[in-house]
Structures are given as structure tokens and as C-alpha cells.
Amino acid sequence: MTTRYRHSLPGSEFAYFDAREAVEAITPGAYKKLPYTSRILAEQLVRRCAPEALTDSLIQLIERRSDLDFPWYPARVVCHDILGQTALVDLAGLRDTIAEQGGDPASVNPVVPTQLIVDHSLAVEHAGDEKDAFAKNRAVEDRRNDDRFHFIDWTKVAFENVDVIPPGNGIMHQINLEKMSPVVQQQHGVVFPDTCVGTDSHTPMVDALGVISVGVGGLEAESVMLGRPSMMRLPDIVGVKLSGKLMPGITSTDMVLAITEFLRGAKVVGAYLEFFGEGADSLTVGDRATISNMTPEYGATAAMFFIDEQTIDYLTLTGRDDDQVALVERYAKHAGLWASDLATAEYERVLEFDLSSVSRTLAGPSKPHAQLPTAELAQRGIAVGLEQAREEEKAGKMPDGAVIIAAITSCTNTSNPRNMVAAGLIARNANRLGLTRKPWVKSSLAPGSKTVKMYLQDAGLMDELEDLGFGVVGYACTTCNGMSGALDPQIEQEIIDRDLYSTAVLSGNRNFDGRIHPHAKQAFLASPPLVVAYAIAGTIRFDIEKDALGMDADGTPVTLKDIWPDDAEIDALVKTSVKPEQFRATYIPMFNVDKGARAQVSPLYDWRENSTYIRRPPYWEGKMSAVRELKNMRPLALLPDNITTDHLSPSNAILLDSAAGEYLDKMGLPEADFNSYATHRGDHLTAQRATLANPKLFNEMVRDDAGEVRQGSLARLEPEGKVTRMWEAIETYMARKQPLIIIAGADYGQGSSRDWAAKGVALAGVETIVAEGFERIHRTNLIGMGVMPLQFEVGTTRHTLQLDGTEVFDVEGTPEAGGALTLVIHRANSNAEEKAERVPVICRLDTADELTTYTAGGVLQRFAQDFMAETVGRQGAQAL
């Protein structure tokens, strides 16, 4: 700790570390030019960095150098139950390994405070039009997840420094925003900026509070949990100047969908964004959080807003302690982190976006950054055939384009009271005119916080939503995460029999192909009030700006403008209905845990032999502990651009005819309780059967007689040339101990930050992935599993190399951070060395720390090696 820069914070009992003084001592006048992100990073270096390394690390920030590593020490780790549970399963397995090697398993604990929120397990089996849907869904959740929850309950008492928020309380990101982040931390008499990493790509939602909060893979989170710094290089820091104000009738959802498309086009992949300007000043934290939540959809790493009066108002509104709110303001103003202190910040580039240009919009049909303005529905070919749809409806049939799921869901939108009040008002207005939801629409309301129902009740709008079928089905991440539950069997059969183009409309942040429901051909993102409107319309083949939603009691056509609420009414209800006491009533009991009452349990988990949810992981044994030779590798798949983690390891419901479904059936699990792929990720035998199991996958090794790529979870077994289901090919290669390679296009691994997208291919025997580009989190996850990421040089692709999957590959050279290696291609029937083709590739081990992790075989193997080395060292010192 660099005590030289430790001082007392004026007007308080706390000390702080003065990053401004440290920076100015190196380069006078430099601090005022630093962006907000650099100021936060400078503070944590001054507070945590070794004195001998501090100057060099600060120079990196001042000079904007991105060629060297420096340590980042996040203050917290936040996890949802899927990746959080998986991380703790890994730590439980690590304890077993340490015990077998003679170490003390009880000493393996998270070093950094870790918060696990059980929010990804609930499926909407009972829709919002059912009485007591929430209680019914919770009962199903408990039954299906007994093994998982048994393990999670054990972690509460077995691990130190872990807090668990049980199921039924809300979504990780919304709870983080409304309660868990203090904005300014207090530890051991020192105050400093709150920072965190989270096991979900939407963790940056809390950036809206001025908190550097980024999504990482489960494996990187485990490394941070265990006390290692997250080694990083200074990212591109891009300023985004927001001007103007939203026009009347435009929601924050419309705003973020427009901004997402704009930023995708501006190519901000991997960057830290800092929003400023008069437009940013006018946005509430609820509006800001909507923008920050969608960070992964526009490809950035973080989306920062500055601490200002809006921040203070939000902390007060959400029931934070008065002294803490005062401390945030005092510290931010003193440390140069208040918004007005950032007027002199300088950026590599500045983008400008005019909020007044935003119109009412959707996103879709399969990408969250594909903006679809509602005024363009007809010309885009979406709003067609409404008359035919109405004729089909009269005949008692679902129409083409039927909306089978309408879900107000996800933290993206339910964290913003204006959105939720607007949805309630449009429901009230529709009810008054006699409009109803179409009978084939499965509707639901799944808020990210219990406070939402409280203020909707206070506003008199909860009953209105319930009357239209939008009763509360859970406080969890549901439809947005593919947990939309089963459809009515008759509706499902009609979709199948008529091969209907059926759709989903949801207020979420993800709509990738196959994610929302197996029978929803496509999905559209929309604001909560638009979700209600589409439930009434019942079809996406509907020009929502012009066509009639239905008829009132007098037979008069009712359009969207007739029921759309006035902004002034929305604002008035938000002001009178959203209260600090609602947040206190929700969160004080939730976090009032008596840690002193924790029982003493065995530090080793008693694994349940037949569990399909929790199983001792295999990462320290067999092939997973062997050195990757990168020789004689056969392709498992040739993949196109934009492969997401949903393609690599889907999270949706498991079907009986899938590899995982067949396995669960063999294990005696009833089909009704198969649950989702996501919930089984603590059992590698189930989870690895999800590898490349997305039915929307296109493996270019598998083609029909006309040469077109076939869609599905398919592979071509080599050298036989036999087409099989992907899992059968993986099983065969595993039995042969055949090393594998995957060749892919651009933007490989975008989407949710699920570690099983890396674990699955690693267990299959994939030793390297060669792509035109990688998503940041997935690349680090691959390294964490000992899989080498290699990148083609610009201009080289699988197409220019004319690869067809019959080849065998080697990699030559010694891996170095960012160095060059050689991909050796042995064509079929041309195995002589002189005929091998050599292609230069970039080693995407970007830092020295990543190289060390890869060389050790992965994050977990590295920790076990280091832990035992330290144990032996301590024992030797004691003997002396």
C-alpha cells in the first residue's frame, strides 16, 4: 500500500488515497485531462499497487499506453446463480484436489467479497393470466432445482466471504443497482470508488451510477474471487456526447435501441464509453441504466456516466442511508469524480448522438442491435397481411406472424419506473375501451425487483396489468434468458402442424435465434408499453402506428395513439408512487443476514452421485491436466461470422430429442423437469452435451446435395466423412483421443458471458480456435480453460484458404503475448511436409498473465499449482 498518498477526507472520519496528487507528481496538469475511467483506475493503483510499480503504471494511464499490463483490483464480485453456482462448484472441486494433495481445503475461499443472487432458475410455466402464478412458478423452481439449491445452501455456510440472495427476490443487475452498490466503499477506515466484476455480460448496468462494473466470464470471476488482480491494458476510452431531449411519447427503451444500433455502427467493440453532455445530464439514473445495461449489445466493455445530482437523487429515492449518500457526494467532489470536474477530460475520439432524433422503435427480428422503427414496419416487410390475420382469427385460427409470447421482463426495462408506469397506463386505457389480449398470447410480467409491484400497486396500475394477463410470474430473469416455459399444447401443435411464423415480443435485451422459445421463429425487443400493445394485437404482421388494435364497445377502431399515455401523467405517477420506503422494505430484510449464526459444516461437499445438476468437476484430471501439443488437430466445425455463446452453449429449455434430453431421460429425470441447459451447468456430463447444440447452428462442414450449408447441431466425422449429430461426433473424437480445432469467422463468441461456451469445447478436446476476431469475455474464458485463441491476419479467412474440414492442422512456434505463430495446414491426401501450407496467425494471449494462465492449463489448474507451491513453501519455512 502506497501510504504516501493517504490523507484524511475533509468533513469525515475517513481516509482516502489521492490519485490526483500522485498523477500531478509525475506530470503536472495531467489529472484534469484524464477521463473518468482513468481517474478511477489511477485511484486503485495508488491504493493497491506495489510502490515500486506505481509510477510506471500511472505513466501508462497518463500517456494512454495500451501495450503494457497493469493490475486492476475490483472491490466486489457479483454472480447470478448459473455462473456463480458453477464457479463455486469449481471451488468445491478445487478443495477436493487440494485435500488430495495434502493441503487444507477450508483455506480455499473467495478473498474478494462475493455476492450470489439466485435469479436465473425460474421458468414461466404458469403465465401472467393465472392466479398465484408467482407461487406456482416458485414451487416448480424449487422442485426442479433441489440439487442446485442444496449445493447453494451449503456454500452459504461452507465458504467465507460469500453472501447469497435466495430465489424469488429479483435480478442480479437490478438488485446491484438499487441496493448492492454503495458507489463509494468504506473499508478499514478508507473510502474509495466501488468497482466490481460480474458473471454476466450485462453487469455494466451499474456503470450508470459511476461505478466501473464490467462483465467477465465465470473463470475470470473465479480468478478475481481467489485474490488475483484482473490484469488489464488501458482500453480505448471513447466519449459519447448526448445532446437534445427525448420527444414526447418516446421511452428509454426506444432510446437505447437507437443508441445500440448507432454505437454498433461506430465500432466501439471493447471500448469503455463515457456519456456526457446536456442530454446525459437530463437522463435519470433509470434512463442511464437502460443504456449501460445494453453495453454488450453494442459491443463495448463499459458504459460510464458521471456522479452528479441525478446520482444523489437516485440513491435517496432507493432508500440508501443518508450518511452514505452524503459521503458519495463529498468524496466525488473532493476526488475530482463529480460530473462538473470532467469538463476538461480528453478522449481518443468523441461520438455525438442527438436524443431528439429517437423515434418509437423495436429491435429485431434476431439481433438486439438491428433497430426497427415502428414507422418502417410496412416497408421492412414486417407489417403485412393484417386483413388475412383478422380473417384467420375469425376462423378460430392463429394468424401468420402470431405473437405467442409477450413478456415484460428483464432488468433492462423493469429497473426504470417510467417504463413500468407507462405499461400500466396503456393497460388501464386499453381496459377502459374493452380491448383484450389475444388468447394465443402467453403474457407475463417478471420484474427485476419486488419494488416494482409495490409502486404499481400504489399507482393503482397492478390490477390493470393483471386484467390483461400481465400478472407477476416471478422476480427473476425469465423469458429474456430463454426461460419462457412451455406453451399451451394445442397452440404448440397448431404452430407445428401449420408451420406458422410465430414470434415473441419482449422488453429484454437479447433476441438471438432460438433463444426465447424453440417455437418462436423470431423475437422482437420492445418497450414495456409496446409489449402490452402487441399482446392485444396478437400478431407482428401489424402496423402498430396505423392499424387498429381492436374495436371499442361502440365498434369504433382503437389505435395505439388512443391508448398511449401522456408523459405528464407518467411523470406525475412516478413522482407520487415510487418511494424510498418501498426499497427499504424490500432490501433491509433481504440483506439482514446473521453471519454469526452460520453452522459449522464439512469444508468438502458431499457430491450426490446421481445428480444431473451438481457433479465434481474433472478439470484437474485426465486430458484436462495434460499439456496441449497443438498437433494433428481435426476440425470439429467451420463456423461463420457472429457465432454467439448461444450457439456454443445454449441456455434455453432442453428438449427430449436433444443429446442432453436423451441423457437426462436415461438418468430417470421426467421430461417435465428437464429444465434449461443453463441450470445444469454444475454437472459437466449434462452441460457438455449442450456444446454447439443450438438448432440454429450452421456448421459449414455439413452441406446438402446442392452444396448449401445445413442448419442444425450437426458435424461431419473425419476422416470417414460421415454426418452425425454434433454430440455423437464429439463422443467419437473423445474416445479416439483426437485433438480438435474450430475455425471461425468474425466476432466469435459474442453474447452472454457463459463459461460453458469455453468449458464445453475444452472438454470435447478442442485445443485451439482460429477466428477472424474474438469477443473479449469469451476469449478470456477460452484461455481460462487452456484453449488457445488464434486470430487470422487481416485478409486471411477460412474462405481464402479454401478450407472444407478434411484438413489436419498443427500450430508451430512458441506462444508469446500478442506474438506470431504459424498455422500448418495438411490437406487431405497431401501429408508430406513439403506440401503443408503455413499461415501466419496472431496469438491472442494478450498479456503476460494470460500466457501464464494458458501455460498452466487454465485458471483452476494455475491456482492449484500456486496454492500447493505456497503451502510447501510455508511448511519449509516452518521446518527451518
Secondary structure, DSSP 8 states (H G I E B T S, - for coil): --GGGEEE-TTSS-EEE-HHHHHHHHSTT-GGGS-HHHHHHHHHHHHHS-HHHHHHHHHHHHTT--SS-EEE--SEEEEEHHHHHHHHHHHHHHHHHHHHTT--GGG---SS-EEEE--S----SS-TTSTTHHHHHHHHHHHHTHHHHHHHHHHHHHSTTEEEE-TTSB-HHHHIIIII--SEEEETTEEEE-EEEESSTTGGGGGGGT-EEEE--HHHHHHHHTT--EEE----EEEEEEES---TT--HHHHHHHHHHHHHHTT-TT-EEEEESHHHHHS-HHHHHHHHHTHHHHT-SEEE--BSHHHHHHHHHTT--HHHHHHHHHHHHHTT-BGGGGTT---S-EEEEEGGG--SEEE-SS-TT-EEEGGGTTTTT-S--HHHHHHHHHTT---TTBEEEEEEESHHHHT-HHHHHHHHHHHHHHHHTT----TT-EEEEE-SBTHHHHHHHHTT-HHHHHHTT--B--SS--GGGT------HHHHHHHHHHT---EEEESSS---TTTS-TT-SEEEE--HHHHHHHHHH-BSSS-TTTS--EE-TTS-EE-HHHH---HHHHHHHHHHH--HHHHHHHHHHHH---GGG-----SS----TT-SS-----TTSGGGGS-----SBEEEEE--S--BHHHHS--SB--TTSHHHHHHHHTT--GGG--BTGGGTT-HHHHGGGTT--TT-EEEEEE-TTS-EEESSEEEETTTTEEEEHHHHHHHHHHHT--EEEE--SSBTBSS--THHHHHHHHHTEEEEEES-B-HHHHHHHHHTT-EEEEE-TT--TTTTT--S--EEEEES---TT-EEEEEEEBTTB-SGGG-EEEEEEE---SHHHHHHHHHTSHHHHHHHHHHHHHHHHHHHHH-
